[in-house]
Amino acid sequence: MTERADACLAAFDATERTIARRVCLRLVRFGDAGPGAGKQPLGALRAADDDGERFAVVLGRLADA
């Protein structure tokens, strides 16, 4: 799994890597339990200054990987 994650990140440019890292960090919610644990609304993964198209590309590639 590590090799696959590293390969995915390596394919991104610097800006896309920043977005990808932030998305991964924001997927982690400490202390959650129950049926909704771990679910994040899409808006919580995106920063206000992210380019919408670039964010969508990064999120799609992360999901595919």
Secondary structure, 3 states (H helix, E strand, C coil): CHHHHHHHHHCCCHHHHHHHHHHHHHHCCCCCCCCCCCCCCHHHHCCCCCCHHHHHHHHHHHHHC
